[in-house]
């Protein structure tokens, strides 16, 4: 039993064709299986439902953290009013951080 003649190449999406005496590389279209490869429609639709926001320290005003929130349901009232307790490196203690959109 011989090995399968087509083997995957590097991370560039190429395939080596070793059916001949000399191996050649050719690029393969990455639309064979929808939702499997990076850049497909399902991943793009998933990313649109989330948004990046900054968490700003209420005491120093520093933007210490960047996180994602869901766009569809909106923010919970508790998160809008009270904020989150996160570590502030400048003060070296936990302080309240509120959401800031850039």
C-alpha positions as CSV (number, residue, x, y, z in Angstrom):
1,X,0.0,0.0,0.0
2,X,1.4,3.4,-1.0
3,X,0.8,6.7,0.7
4,X,-1.9,9.1,-0.4
5,X,-0.4,11.2,-3.2
6,X,-1.7,14.6,-2.0
7,X,-0.3,16.0,1.2
8,X,-1.0,19.3,2.8
9,X,1.7,22.0,2.6
10,X,2.5,24.8,5.0
11,X,0.0,27.2,6.6
12,X,-0.5,29.0,3.3
13,X,-3.4,26.7,2.1
14,X,-1.3,24.9,-0.5
15,X,-1.3,21.2,-1.3
16,X,1.7,19.2,-2.6
17,X,1.0,17.0,-5.6
18,X,3.4,14.1,-5.3
19,X,1.9,11.9,-8.0
20,X,4.8,12.8,-10.4
21,X,8.5,12.3,-9.8
22,X,8.7,16.0,-8.8
23,X,6.5,17.4,-6.1
24,X,4.7,20.5,-7.1
25,X,2.7,22.9,-5.0
26,X,-0.6,24.5,-5.9
27,X,-3.0,26.6,-4.0
28,X,-6.4,25.1,-3.2
29,X,-9.5,27.2,-2.9
30,X,-10.7,27.2,0.7
31,X,-14.4,27.1,0.0
32,X,-14.8,23.4,-0.1
33,X,-16.4,23.0,3.3
34,X,-18.5,26.1,4.4
35,X,-17.9,27.1,8.0
36,X,-14.6,25.2,8.3
37,X,-11.9,27.6,7.1
38,X,-11.0,30.9,8.6
39,X,-12.8,33.8,6.9
40,X,-15.9,31.9,6.2
41,X,-19.4,33.4,6.4
42,X,-20.4,31.8,9.7
43,X,-17.4,33.2,11.5
44,X,-18.0,36.7,10.1
45,X,-21.7,36.7,11.1
46,X,-20.7,35.6,14.6
47,X,-18.3,38.5,15.0
48,X,-20.9,41.1,14.1
49,X,-23.0,40.2,17.1
50,X,-20.2,41.3,19.5
51,X,-18.5,44.6,20.0
52,X,-15.3,45.7,21.7
53,X,-15.5,48.2,24.5
54,X,-13.0,49.6,27.0
55,X,-13.2,49.4,30.8
56,X,-12.2,52.7,32.3
57,X,-11.1,53.1,35.9
58,X,-13.3,55.5,37.8
59,X,-10.5,56.7,40.1
60,X,-7.6,57.2,37.7
61,X,-9.4,57.5,34.3
62,X,-7.1,54.9,32.7
63,X,-8.4,52.5,30.1
64,X,-7.0,49.3,31.6
65,X,-9.1,46.6,29.9
66,X,-10.6,45.8,26.5
67,X,-13.4,43.3,26.4
68,X,-16.3,42.1,24.2
69,X,-20.0,42.6,24.8
70,X,-23.1,41.3,23.0
71,X,-24.8,43.9,20.8
72,X,-28.2,42.2,20.5
73,X,-29.4,42.1,24.0
74,X,-27.9,45.4,25.2
75,X,-26.1,45.9,28.4
76,X,-27.6,44.8,31.8
77,X,-28.6,47.8,34.0
78,X,-26.4,46.5,36.8
79,X,-23.3,46.7,34.6
80,X,-24.2,50.2,33.3
81,X,-24.8,51.7,36.7
82,X,-22.3,49.9,39.0
83,X,-19.5,48.8,36.7
84,X,-17.1,46.0,37.3
85,X,-14.5,45.6,40.0
86,X,-11.1,45.1,38.2
87,X,-7.5,45.5,39.2
88,X,-5.9,48.9,38.6
89,X,-2.2,48.6,38.0
90,X,-1.5,52.3,38.8
91,X,-3.2,52.2,42.2
92,X,-2.3,48.5,42.8
93,X,-5.8,47.7,44.1
94,X,-9.2,46.7,42.8
95,X,-11.4,49.6,41.7
96,X,-14.7,50.1,39.9
97,X,-14.3,50.2,36.1
98,X,-17.1,51.5,33.8
99,X,-17.7,50.8,30.2
100,X,-16.5,53.3,27.6
101,X,-17.0,53.0,23.9
102,X,-14.4,54.6,21.7
